[in-house]
Every structure is written in structure tokens, then in C-alpha cells.
Amino acid sequence: MAADAVLSQFKQAEEKTEIKVDKKLKVGIIGTGWIAGSHIESYKNMPDVEIVAGADLIEGKAEKFFKKFGVENVRCYPDHKSMLENEQLDAVSVCTYNMTHAECTIDSLNKGVNVLLEKPMCVTIEEAAEIMRAEKKSGKILSLGFQPRGDENMQKIKEIVESGVLGKIYYIQTGGG
């Protein structure tokens, strides 16, 4: 099978619809390490989102992060608690070390803030239960980062690899976009 025939099997991105921007969601990013770069790039492409705050435990790291990504007028904090105390946020991305996911998520939900939680959700089953209790009590949205294994294109990749048309595949790496 020719490369063009393989590539033509994938679903093309649909046309973008117009988004009303009369009200922008105010978003904060907790943790400004590597994975936060994916979050900020996505937020920058959303006309109805304004990144207003960020927090990182390492002094100066948040400021450098936002400058690197060309996002100005972001208030930076030394920790998530001070950010949550001083900002009126609609949502946060929790992009911290795995062992701090539960604390940052629970604190955000308890403050009435929606959460996009990077994977893994947390490190213990007890923390997962606490997070779910906080979500239920808050009435806010908790969205977990996940692998797109069920996505149409991922299923198509699996089908093509399993068909053998590409030969013996021993490693595949993909990226989001």
C-alpha cells in the first residue's frame, strides 16, 4: 500500500466554528514545567480564554514560562494556594508533579474553580476518592488528561499497524496537535 493510500484513511480536521468572545474564561496554570507548555499552547488558540495567573514553587519559573510563550500580563504566584486566594478564576490546569495533583485539585475545587487535571489523576486510590468527593461537593467540572486511544485516528493507526502493511512495527510515538 502506498504512503498516500495509508495517509488518506485518516479523518481530516473539520472546519472551525466561530466562537463568541463576549465573555472570556479566566484561567490559571498551576505548575509551569514541560507539560504546561501543551496547556498554554492550547489555551492561546482559544479566543474565549484568557490566561490570567500562574503558580510555581520555583522562584521566577512561572514568569520565565509565560514570557517564553509570549503571554503577557499574567500574575504569578509562589504556590497554588496564594493564586487561588487572590484570583477569581473560572478554571485551572494542574500541571504539577504527580504527588501534588490531589492537593492542587482539591484546593481548586474547594475554591469553586473548574479543573483540567493532567495525568495521572493522583498517586493513591485514597487521593482519587478525595478528589471525587471534592468534585461532587463543589459542583464544578473536573476533566482528566487522558490518552486518545479511542479516537478515530488512533484506532485507524492501530488497524494499519495490525494489518502488517507497514511491516513489523516495534515502536510508535505520536504527538497531539
Rosetta silent file (secondary structure, phi, psi, omega in degrees, C-alpha in Angstrom):
SEQUENCE: MAADAVLSQFKQAEEKTEIKVDKKLKVGIIGTGWIAGSHIESYKNMPDVEIVAGADLIEGKAEKFFKKFGVENVRCYPDHKSMLENEQLDAVSVCTYNMTHAECTIDSLNKGVNVLLEKPMCVTIEEAAEIMRAEKKSGKILSLGFQPRGDENMQKIKEIVESGVLGKIYYIQTGGG
SCORE:     score description
SCORE:     0.000 S_00000001
   1 L     0.000  130.886 -179.717    0.000    0.000    0.000 S_00000001
   2 L   -70.659  154.946 -179.268    1.449    3.393   -0.970 S_00000001
   3 H   -57.372  -40.681 -179.998    2.064    6.040    1.692 S_00000001
   4 H   -62.473  -37.300  179.791   -0.633    8.301    0.182 S_00000001
   5 H   -66.676  -37.435  177.950   -3.175    5.485    0.405 S_00000001
   6 H   -67.114  -49.345 -177.435   -2.336    4.969    4.078 S_00000001
   7 H   -64.767  -31.663 -177.438   -2.498    8.683    4.915 S_00000001
   8 L   -68.852  -10.174 -179.915   -5.768    9.187    3.037 S_00000001
   9 L   -79.346  -14.149 -175.926   -7.500    6.891    5.533 S_00000001
  10 L   -84.049  145.379  179.031   -7.261    9.424    8.352 S_00000001
  11 L   -69.923  131.942  178.501  -10.086   11.764    9.230 S_00000001
  12 L   -83.369  149.700  178.443   -9.350   15.371    8.291 S_00000001
  13 L   -62.779  139.082  179.774   -9.871   18.154   10.815 S_00000001
  14 L   -79.025  159.108  177.926  -13.272   19.767   10.498 S_00000001
  15 L   -61.254  145.770  179.468  -13.698   23.472    9.787 S_00000001
  16 L   -78.227  141.510  176.761  -13.542   25.666   12.840 S_00000001
  17 L   -96.136  154.932 -179.831  -16.743   27.266   14.013 S_00000001
  18 L   -71.650  135.837 -178.722  -16.906   30.854   15.189 S_00000001
  19 L  -111.777  129.874  177.183  -16.646   31.243   18.944 S_00000001
  20 L   -71.142  134.759 -177.975  -18.306   34.121   20.778 S_00000001
  21 L  -120.270   26.784  178.897  -15.777   36.027   22.836 S_00000001
  22 L   -68.763  -24.688  173.760  -18.027   38.449   24.710 S_00000001
  23 L  -132.427  123.905  178.891  -17.052   36.640   27.927 S_00000001
  24 L  -101.353  140.825  174.745  -13.643   35.066   28.333 S_00000001
  25 E   -75.381  132.038  178.206  -12.891   32.300   30.788 S_00000001
  26 E   -91.318  119.006 -172.973  -10.196   33.337   33.252 S_00000001
  27 E  -119.647  143.879  173.005   -7.664   30.527   33.518 S_00000001
  28 E  -121.172  152.942  177.655   -4.678   29.869   35.766 S_00000001
  29 E  -117.546  122.920  178.878   -1.895   27.333   35.340 S_00000001
  30 E  -101.839  113.142 -175.650   -0.559   25.548   38.412 S_00000001
  31 L    91.841  119.811 -174.942    2.940   24.240   37.707 S_00000001
  32 L  -117.795   40.489  175.959    4.900   25.609   34.756 S_00000001
  33 L   -85.321 -161.931 -171.959    7.023   22.636   33.765 S_00000001
  34 L   -53.200  -51.071 -174.690    7.198   20.770   30.465 S_00000001
  35 L   -67.394  -25.580  178.393    3.590   19.570   30.189 S_00000001
  36 H   -62.402  -24.808  177.050    2.248   23.057   30.948 S_00000001
  37 H   -60.261  -38.567  177.039    3.592   24.072   27.524 S_00000001
  38 H   -65.888  -39.950 -179.804    0.922   21.932   25.862 S_00000001
  39 H   -65.159  -47.332 -176.468   -1.764   23.526   28.007 S_00000001
  40 H   -66.666  -37.273  178.519   -0.683   27.096   27.298 S_00000001
  41 H   -63.235  -40.196  177.818   -0.407   26.463   23.541 S_00000001
  42 H   -66.674  -45.669  179.181   -3.956   25.103   23.521 S_00000001
  43 H   -60.146  -38.759 -179.268   -5.275   27.983   25.608 S_00000001
  44 H   -62.305  -24.772  179.487   -3.609   30.507   23.305 S_00000001
  45 L   -88.715    2.910 -179.187   -5.663   29.056   20.428 S_00000001
  46 L  -106.907  107.978 -176.843   -8.943   29.570   22.284 S_00000001
  47 L   -66.505  -14.185 -179.626  -10.351   33.048   21.683 S_00000001
  48 L  -101.091   17.987  179.815  -12.707   32.701   24.640 S_00000001
  49 E  -124.995  137.406  174.645   -9.920   32.010   27.161 S_00000001
  50 E  -124.474  121.309  176.770   -7.673   34.486   28.948 S_00000001
  51 E   -82.749  114.230 -173.399   -4.675   33.196   30.892 S_00000001
  52 E  -112.193  -18.375 -174.836   -4.549   35.494   33.909 S_00000001
  53 E  -152.154  157.635  176.375   -2.454   33.702   36.530 S_00000001
  54 E  -152.243  154.930  179.955    0.177   31.070   37.119 S_00000001
  55 E  -139.719  139.772  173.761    1.902   29.455   40.059 S_00000001
  56 L  -152.587  141.313 -177.994    5.140   27.575   40.505 S_00000001
  57 L   -70.630  -23.693 -179.016    7.128   26.691   43.618 S_00000001
  58 L   -86.335  119.855 -175.751   10.439   27.537   41.928 S_00000001
  59 L   -56.232  128.477  176.729   11.072   31.274   42.196 S_00000001
  60 L    83.283  -11.744 -176.458   10.941   33.045   38.822 S_00000001
  61 H   -66.479  -43.010 -179.556    9.977   29.927   36.870 S_00000001
  62 H   -63.466  -44.121  179.507    6.380   30.994   36.161 S_00000001
  63 H   -58.738  -45.495  179.058    7.480   34.429   34.947 S_00000001
  64 H   -63.729  -39.353 -179.677   10.009   32.859   32.547 S_00000001
  65 H   -60.252  -51.228 -177.546    7.405   30.358   31.355 S_00000001
  66 H   -67.584  -35.029  176.476    4.833   32.971   30.389 S_00000001
  67 H   -64.678  -44.028  179.798    7.485   35.163   28.759 S_00000001
  68 H   -57.413  -39.079 -177.825    8.735   32.182   26.723 S_00000001
  69 L   -92.405    6.623  174.678    5.216   31.564   25.402 S_00000001
  70 L    68.400   29.536  179.082    4.537   35.248   24.728 S_00000001
  71 L  -106.068  117.503 -175.074    1.698   35.588   27.222 S_00000001
  72 L  -102.592  166.666  175.801    1.739   38.980   28.934 S_00000001
  73 L    59.899   34.892  176.606    0.034   40.482   31.974 S_00000001
  74 L   -98.043  127.993  177.491   -0.119   37.183   33.847 S_00000001
  75 E   -82.096  128.745 -176.056    0.049   37.463   37.619 S_00000001
  76 E  -110.261  143.060 -175.629    2.496   34.921   39.028 S_00000001
  77 E  -128.317  153.956 -178.880    2.398   33.320   42.456 S_00000001
  78 L   -78.318   -8.313  178.728    4.843   31.223   44.514 S_00000001
  79 L  -164.075  164.187 -176.680    2.237   28.490   45.114 S_00000001
  80 H   -67.839  -32.884 -177.808   -1.259   27.432   44.094 S_00000001
  81 H   -64.458  -43.477  179.679   -2.849   28.437   47.398 S_00000001
  82 H   -68.303  -33.513  176.603   -1.849   32.093   47.091 S_00000001
  83 H   -64.944  -46.715 -179.515   -3.043   32.123   43.483 S_00000001
  84 H   -64.376  -33.742  179.648   -6.426   30.677   44.452 S_00000001
  85 H   -69.968  -33.030 -171.016   -6.757   33.173   47.329 S_00000001
  86 H  -103.935   -4.559 -175.978   -6.026   36.211   45.155 S_00000001
  87 L  -121.134  151.157  171.189   -7.682   35.398   41.821 S_00000001
  88 L  -104.548   90.290 -173.771  -11.236   34.975   40.581 S_00000001
  89 L  -102.439  147.176  171.707  -10.643   32.060   38.211 S_00000001
  90 L   -87.250  -33.475 -176.226  -13.053   30.058   36.092 S_00000001
  91 E  -156.850  157.778  171.914  -10.603   27.186   35.629 S_00000001
  92 E  -132.995  153.251  166.424   -7.085   25.962   36.292 S_00000001
  93 E  -102.365  128.029  175.922   -4.781   23.464   34.673 S_00000001
  94 E   -98.384  108.377 -174.878   -2.973   21.350   37.244 S_00000001
  95 L  -124.406   37.627 -176.175    0.426   20.594   35.688 S_00000001
  96 L   -92.614 -175.641  172.919    2.463   19.860   38.805 S_00000001
  97 L   -62.187  147.153 -176.712    4.388   16.807   39.954 S_00000001
  98 H   -50.145  -40.968 -175.132    2.150   13.734   40.249 S_00000001
  99 H   -70.231  -10.184  178.272    2.375   13.655   44.047 S_00000001
 100 H  -107.912    0.778 -178.897    0.845   17.150   44.292 S_00000001
 101 H   -56.968  -46.372 -176.284   -2.055   16.598   41.859 S_00000001
 102 H   -62.446  -50.227 -177.618   -4.556   15.735   44.583 S_00000001
 103 H   -59.304  -49.200 -178.459   -3.786   18.709   46.840 S_00000001
 104 H   -63.534  -39.744 -178.971   -3.870   21.273   43.997 S_00000001
 105 H   -68.934  -47.907 -179.464   -7.045   19.790   42.525 S_00000001
 106 H   -62.483  -44.475  179.117   -8.930   19.526   45.813 S_00000001
 107 H   -61.222  -40.834  179.944   -7.941   23.055   46.843 S_00000001
 108 H   -66.213  -46.588  178.800   -9.083   24.404   43.453 S_00000001
 109 H   -61.623  -41.354  179.012  -12.408   22.590   43.548 S_00000001
 110 H   -63.944  -24.393  176.507  -12.982   23.744   47.136 S_00000001
 111 L   -87.995    1.932  178.537  -12.472   27.336   45.914 S_00000001
 112 L    81.012   30.507 -178.041  -15.154   26.810   43.257 S_00000001
 113 L  -112.934  133.254  174.469  -12.782   26.537   40.304 S_00000001
 114 E   -67.601  149.904 -173.680  -13.132   24.060   37.430 S_00000001
 115 E  -130.164  130.984  165.660  -10.045   21.853   36.964 S_00000001
 116 E  -104.266  108.500 -173.582   -8.228   20.347   34.000 S_00000001
 117 E  -101.476  121.112  178.406   -6.027   17.788   35.738 S_00000001
 118 L   -67.712  152.069  179.046   -3.014   16.424   33.934 S_00000001
 119 L   -76.520  154.302   -8.981   -2.492   12.679   34.081 S_00000001
 120 L   -73.437  159.399 -177.294   -2.082   10.714   36.211 S_00000001
 121 L   -53.624  -46.826 -178.226   -5.027   11.777   38.324 S_00000001
 122 L  -169.517 -170.082 -176.329   -3.105   11.160   41.568 S_00000001
 123 L  -111.607   -9.776  177.415   -0.902    8.553   43.197 S_00000001
 124 L  -135.865  157.629  177.556   -3.224    6.673   45.560 S_00000001
 125 H   -65.473  -32.967  178.408   -6.767    5.347   45.486 S_00000001
 126 H   -65.087  -41.155  177.295   -7.484    7.337   48.656 S_00000001
 127 H   -64.402  -39.846  178.634   -6.484   10.571   46.892 S_00000001
 128 H   -60.067  -42.722  178.971   -8.703    9.662   43.945 S_00000001
 129 H   -64.555  -40.638  178.200  -11.655    9.222   46.297 S_00000001
 130 H   -63.497  -41.798  178.482  -10.899   12.582   47.961 S_00000001
 131 H   -61.588  -45.681 -178.735  -10.732   14.295   44.568 S_00000001
 132 H   -65.278  -37.276  176.296  -14.063   12.797   43.520 S_00000001
 133 H   -63.890  -42.633  179.750  -15.687   13.870   46.807 S_00000001
 134 H   -64.533  -39.493  178.493  -14.368   17.419   46.309 S_00000001
 135 H   -62.888  -48.537 -177.973  -15.684   17.488   42.744 S_00000001
 136 H   -61.009  -44.701 -179.177  -19.135   16.307   43.809 S_00000001
 137 H   -64.721  -37.856 -174.962  -19.292   18.774   46.710 S_00000001
 138 H   -76.524  -29.082 -174.558  -18.105   21.717   44.565 S_00000001
 139 L    74.933    8.418 -178.948  -20.467   21.175   41.645 S_00000001
 140 L   -94.149  172.131 -178.644  -17.580   22.142   39.362 S_00000001
 141 L   -93.319  131.790  171.704  -16.123   20.302   36.393 S_00000001
 142 E  -115.941  117.968  178.469  -13.096   18.069   36.800 S_00000001
 143 E  -115.835  129.397 -177.629  -11.590   16.988   33.497 S_00000001
 144 E  -101.154  137.550  172.337   -8.757   14.467   33.466 S_00000001
 145 L   -63.369  144.285 -178.177   -5.994   14.312   30.878 S_00000001
 146 L  -150.443  164.252  175.706   -6.131   11.020   29.033 S_00000001
 147 L   -84.072  137.273 -175.677   -4.620    9.097   26.174 S_00000001
 148 L   -83.180   46.122 -176.898   -6.711    9.287   22.985 S_00000001
 149 L   -62.087  -28.578 -178.997   -6.778    5.535   22.429 S_00000001
 150 L   -87.698   -5.424 -179.976  -10.467    5.647   21.469 S_00000001
 151 L   -61.704  144.809 -178.935  -10.004    8.463   18.941 S_00000001
 152 H   -54.073  -45.032 -178.480  -10.886    7.541   15.333 S_00000001
 153 H   -68.045  -36.167  177.189   -7.384    8.301   14.087 S_00000001
 154 H   -66.606  -38.340  176.898   -5.734    6.303   16.874 S_00000001
 155 H   -64.660  -37.977  178.879   -7.989    3.360   16.051 S_00000001
 156 H   -66.277  -40.900  176.582   -7.019    3.709   12.371 S_00000001
 157 H   -59.493  -46.199  179.252   -3.320    3.679   13.285 S_00000001
 158 H   -58.849  -45.037 -179.864   -3.870    0.513   15.303 S_00000001
 159 H   -61.208  -44.782 -179.299   -5.738   -1.089   12.400 S_00000001
 160 H   -65.151  -45.196  179.493   -2.988   -0.218    9.885 S_00000001
 161 H   -61.044  -46.668 -178.297   -0.203   -1.434   12.176 S_00000001
 162 H   -67.495  -22.007  179.799   -2.025   -4.695   12.913 S_00000001
 163 H   -70.520  -22.075 -179.275   -2.668   -5.263    9.178 S_00000001
 164 L    87.410   -4.591 -176.739    1.063   -5.710    8.575 S_00000001
 165 L   -61.240  -26.410 -179.861    1.103   -3.352    5.580 S_00000001
 166 L   -93.873    2.972 -175.736    3.868   -1.283    7.216 S_00000001
 167 L    87.541 -163.681 -179.316    5.976   -4.311    8.129 S_00000001
 168 L   -82.569  116.390  179.991    6.948   -5.188   11.674 S_00000001
 169 L   -96.916  126.788  178.553    6.425   -2.132   13.879 S_00000001
 170 L  -114.188   -8.376  179.269    8.342   -2.122   17.127 S_00000001
 171 L  -161.483  136.554  174.700    7.812    1.497   18.246 S_00000001
 172 L  -136.561  135.107  173.757    5.393    4.337   17.514 S_00000001
 173 L  -128.432  133.753  179.182    5.411    7.814   19.009 S_00000001
 174 L  -125.628  167.323  178.299    2.696   10.351   18.324 S_00000001
 175 L  -136.295  154.431  178.012    2.047   13.909   19.389 S_00000001
 176 L   -83.985  162.309  179.903   -1.043   16.000   19.954 S_00000001
 177 L  -153.530    0.000    0.000   -1.875   18.983   17.878 S_00000001
